[in-house]
Amino acid sequence: MKMRFNTQDAFMQSMEESIQKNVSLAAYNTFRFAYHAEYFAIAETLDSLKKLLAWANHFNQTVTMIGGGSNLLISADVTGLVIINRLSGINAREHRGNLVSLTVAAGENWHQVVAFAVQEGWFGIENLALIPGTIGAAPVQNIGAYGVEIKDVLARVQVIDKTSGDVYWINARDCGFAYRDSYFKGKWKDKLLITSVELSLKKQADLLLSYGGLSDRIEGKPSLASVFKLVCDVRSEKLPDPTMLANSGSFFKNPIISQAIHSDLKVRFPNLVSFPFEDGFKLAAGWLIDQAGWKGKQYQGVGVYEKQALVLVNYSEENAEPLLELEAKIKQSIFELYGVELEREPVQLPLTPLIETGHVEATN
Ligand SMILES: Cc1cc2nc3c(=O)[nH]c(=O)nc-3n(C[C@H](O)[C@H](O)[C@H](O)COP(=O)(O)OP(=O)(O)OC[C@H]3O[C@@H](n4cnc5c(N)ncnc54)[C@H](O)[C@@H]3O)c2cc1C
């Protein structure tokens, strides 16, 4: 349905063509919950994104960006303008020596970029193969797998200020990256959208193979292409393909606990799966949930994936309530059993605004 504006402004009227009203988001989130966007548009160029932001400012509408919708928990209709990011373009610059700069527009598919880098023989992101979604969302939660996080290869990100429309670059070290976290998920979430990402890759072999799940399946000296294939194979075996079974990957973060709590848990649960992390330990949330008996359990039309307890799946629900109830039950049971609080990984929409906006260091 097209919208009508009560304004004489020719530019704002011209936006009528690209903005739709009351559009289902079922095809735009991998949980496939069928909530609606009040206003909806697809941005294919930076210029069209700027115009959409100007429209939203003019009509005082909030803006929510969706990439692949693979890290979202939409639990109500989204007011304001939802923009689907389809900015495209990829540009590589080979430097003398070992480095390659790969600059990619934010709407490109992450896995396709990994496949491209591997094909070109560039090292650094092969362990992150087959993670769904766009490259622009990858820094938001600092995606990671098999011992690598995007922050390890990220040089800088290009952003657009939602209100002013200013476009500028921010160095990766200023983005507040942490485990599945960044300022884009926190204090910048109401202010900035990522429009492009610059990765720093290597031309000479630099593989990280020590992580469990990869190390035990590697023989001899593997090539870049064979590591890429192994990561794809391992992931396909244990994670549901969202096009076949709706899910958003890991539903909970791995809890980080102190050494003292870890020692106590280790006495009570000698088989506890944990990894040293900074001053304490990271617990395998999937193991905690599995041991608590949740793996494969179904609740109404949702459930816990039968091959990986960290993944919640949606068999048939159009709304998120059963999933939110299942989440609460799992959290309570894990707390009662281990005294550990689980934290959700996907972002819940609609977003709740933060008061703090923070200071942004810009570079050119
Ligand atoms: C089967 C499966 C496996 C997964 N495995 C992993 C894994 O191994 N490791 C991992 O870290 N994650 C994993 N994920 C989660 C998910 O794929 C990543 O978080 C991914 O980066 C999300 O990208 P997206 O484009 O789908 O983001 P979306 O879900 O569209 O958006 C996520 C958040 O980022 C915001 N956002 C999106 N684009 C932008 C932008 N350009 N600028 C600013 N904000 C933006 C959105 O508003 C939202 O808050 C998995 C998900 C699935 C379904």
The ligand as an ORCA input file, in Angstrom:
! r2SCAN-3c Opt
* xyz 0 1
  C      22.037    -20.276     11.527
  C      22.698    -19.053     12.131
  C      24.014    -19.131     12.540
  C      24.658    -18.024     13.099
  N      25.962    -18.144     13.495
  C      26.592    -17.092     14.046
  C      27.969    -17.198     14.479
  O      28.611    -18.232     14.319
  N      28.537    -16.114     15.046
  C      27.867    -14.935     15.207
  O      28.467    -13.988     15.735
  N      26.571    -14.798     14.810
  C      25.930    -15.834     14.236
  N      24.614    -15.710     13.839
  C      23.891    -14.428     14.057
  C      23.842    -13.512     12.810
  O      24.039    -14.235     11.623
  C      24.893    -12.405     12.867
  O      24.725    -11.642     14.036
  C      24.819    -11.464     11.647
  O      25.899    -10.563     11.662
  C      23.503    -10.699     11.574
  O      23.462    -10.041     10.309
  P      22.085     -9.518      9.719
  O      22.405     -8.709      8.504
  O      21.159    -10.649      9.549
  O      21.619     -8.559     10.894
  P      20.106     -8.229     11.332
  O      19.555     -9.406     12.043
  O      19.347     -7.689     10.182
  O      20.339     -7.057     12.387
  C      20.938     -7.312     13.637
  C      21.078     -5.977     14.397
  O      21.978     -5.125     13.723
  C      21.319     -3.911     13.324
  N      21.840     -3.584     12.003
  C      21.695     -4.315     10.870
  N      22.363     -3.734      9.872
  C      22.917     -2.597     10.380
  C      23.730     -1.564      9.833
  N      24.119     -1.575      8.553
  N      24.110     -0.559     10.652
  C      23.754     -0.534     11.954
  N      22.970     -1.487     12.532
  C      22.577     -2.511     11.740
  C      19.844     -4.238     13.318
  O      19.055     -3.079     13.507
  C      19.754     -5.203     14.494
  O      19.777     -4.467     15.697
  C      23.947    -16.804     13.260
  C      22.601    -16.730     12.839
  C      21.989    -17.840     12.270
  C      20.561    -17.738     11.808
*
